Amino acid sequence: MTKRGRPPSTSRGTLQLIALRLFTSVGFENTTIEQIAAEAGVSERTFFRYFSSKASVLWTEFETEVETIRAALAAVPGDVPMMDAIRAAVVSANHYRAEDVPQMRMRMNLIATVPALSASAAEHYESWERAISEFAASRLGLPAGSLYPLAVGRAVLATCRTAYDRWSVLADSDLTVYLDAALTALASGFAGESLTAGASDDIPGNSGYLQPCRPIQL
């Protein structure tokens, strides 16, 4: 009998990819944690080392991103402009490359089409948005629930989702390139002079478009 256990190559990423493929081919509701573990050649206990439930397979990295953004913003020196700080924190929290696009498409398709996952999406996006708006509130000296901080959080989230959508269509560069350019444009108010006339609609091929994110010492 083959001994079950955690093979050296098994990781959270491996389990996540196996789960996404099963969710896509078999259906989210029809896939069990036992099936995911068996496909990976590990025990269910190993699955629970990485994920608390089936749904968390799709949201664990997102939740980690929110915490990374919060930690980065908390460490930003006070003399760094607010939007520069937000841009740097968001870019530093993202690590997706062009080759990650197929997996990300699977994830987003599942979130959009599985009712149980769609219902939780708003809560997760709100958590991401709140990390930004609370930082903005602290910088602006306003209550976290007041208009301007909420507007900053909502605008940054919408801009990042737009950058993500465009990246997932083209798959020609790291996601950070799109996030950096879109957030730079947001910070400038999408001023016409900040956009190169006649330039390509897409960022990576346009070296004259926007300057890359300047590192911030945290």
KAWOWO-V422193 format. One record per residue. RES is the residue in one letter. SS is DSSP state (H for helix, E for strand, - for the rest). OMEGA is omega as a letter, one per 20 degrees, with the letter a starting at -180 (999 if undefined). D_CENTER is the distance of its C-alpha to the mean C-alpha in whole Angstrom. Layout:
RES_SS_OMEGA_D_CENTER ; RES_SS_OMEGA_D_CENTER
This chain:
M_-_r_42 ; T_-_r_38 ; K_-_r_37 ; R_-_r_34 ; G_-_a_31 ; R_-_r_28 ; P_-_a_28 ; P_-_a_27 ; S_-_a_25 ; T_-_r_23 ; S_-_r_20 ; R_H_r_17 ; G_H_r_15 ; T_H_r_18 ; L_H_a_19 ; Q_H_a_15 ; L_H_r_16 ; I_H_r_20 ; A_H_a_19 ; L_H_r_17 ; R_H_r_20 ; L_H_r_22 ; F_H_a_20 ; T_H_a_20 ; S_H_a_24 ; V_H_a_26 ; G_-_a_24 ; F_-_a_21 ; E_-_a_24 ; N_-_a_27 ; T_-_r_25 ; T_-_r_26 ; I_H_r_24 ; E_H_r_28 ; Q_H_r_27 ; I_H_a_24 ; A_H_a_25 ; A_H_r_28 ; E_H_r_27 ; A_H_a_25 ; G_-_r_28 ; V_-_r_28 ; S_-_r_29 ; E_H_r_27 ; R_H_r_27 ; T_H_r_25 ; F_H_a_22 ; F_H_r_22 ; R_H_a_22 ; Y_H_a_18 ; F_-_r_17 ; S_-_a_19 ; S_-_r_20 ; K_-_a_19 ; A_-_a_16 ; S_H_r_14 ; V_H_a_14 ; L_H_a_11 ; W_H_a_10 ; T_H_a_10 ; E_H_r_7 ; F_H_a_5 ; E_H_r_9 ; T_H_r_9 ; E_H_r_6 ; V_H_a_8 ; E_H_r_11 ; T_H_r_11 ; I_H_r_10 ; R_H_a_13 ; A_H_r_15 ; A_H_a_15 ; L_H_r_16 ; A_H_a_19 ; A_-_a_20 ; V_-_r_20 ; P_-_a_24 ; G_-_a_25 ; D_-_r_27 ; V_-_r_23 ; P_-_a_23 ; M_H_a_20 ; M_H_r_18 ; D_H_r_18 ; A_H_r_17 ; I_H_a_14 ; R_H_a_13 ; A_H_a_14 ; A_H_a_12 ; V_H_a_9 ; V_H_a_10 ; S_H_a_11 ; A_H_a_8 ; N_-_a_6 ; H_-_a_9 ; Y_-_r_8 ; R_-_a_12 ; A_H_a_14 ; E_H_r_15 ; D_H_a_12 ; V_H_a_12 ; P_H_r_15 ; Q_H_r_13 ; M_H_r_10 ; R_H_r_13 ; M_H_a_14 ; R_H_a_12 ; M_H_r_11 ; N_H_r_15 ; L_H_r_16 ; I_H_a_14 ; A_H_a_16 ; T_H_r_19 ; V_-_a_19 ; P_H_a_21 ; A_H_r_20 ; L_H_r_16 ; S_H_a_16 ; A_H_a_18 ; S_H_a_15 ; A_H_a_12 ; A_H_r_14 ; E_H_a_14 ; H_H_r_11 ; Y_H_r_10 ; E_H_r_13 ; S_H_r_12 ; W_H_a_9 ; E_H_a_12 ; R_H_r_14 ; A_H_r_13 ; I_H_a_14 ; S_H_r_17 ; E_H_r_18 ; F_H_r_18 ; A_H_r_19 ; A_H_a_22 ; S_H_r_23 ; R_H_a_24 ; L_H_a_25 ; G_-_a_28 ; L_-_r_27 ; P_-_a_26 ; A_-_a_22 ; G_-_a_23 ; S_-_a_25 ; L_H_a_25 ; Y_H_r_23 ; P_H_r_21 ; L_H_r_19 ; A_H_r_20 ; V_H_r_18 ; G_H_a_15 ; R_H_a_15 ; A_H_r_15 ; V_H_r_12 ; L_H_a_10 ; A_H_r_12 ; T_H_r_12 ; C_H_r_9 ; R_H_r_9 ; T_H_r_12 ; A_H_r_11 ; Y_H_a_8 ; D_H_a_11 ; R_H_r_14 ; W_H_a_12 ; S_H_r_12 ; V_H_a_16 ; L_H_r_17 ; A_-_a_15 ; D_-_a_17 ; S_-_r_15 ; D_-_r_12 ; L_H_a_9 ; T_H_r_10 ; V_H_a_13 ; Y_H_r_12 ; L_H_a_10 ; D_H_a_13 ; A_H_a_16 ; A_H_a_14 ; L_H_r_14 ; T_H_r_18 ; A_H_r_19 ; L_H_a_18 ; A_H_a_20 ; S_-_a_23 ; G_-_a_23 ; F_-_r_23 ; A_-_a_26 ; G_H_a_28 ; E_H_a_29 ; S_H_a_26 ; L_-_a_25 ; T_-_a_28 ; A_-_r_30 ; G_-_a_30 ; A_-_r_27 ; S_-_r_25 ; D_-_a_22 ; D_-_a_20 ; I_-_a_19 ; P_-_a_19 ; G_-_a_23 ; N_-_a_24 ; S_-_a_25 ; G_-_a_26 ; Y_-_a_23 ; L_-_a_22 ; Q_-_r_22 ; P_-_a_19 ; C_-_r_17 ; R_-_a_20 ; P_-_r_19 ; I_-_r_20 ; Q_-_a_22 ; L_-_999_21
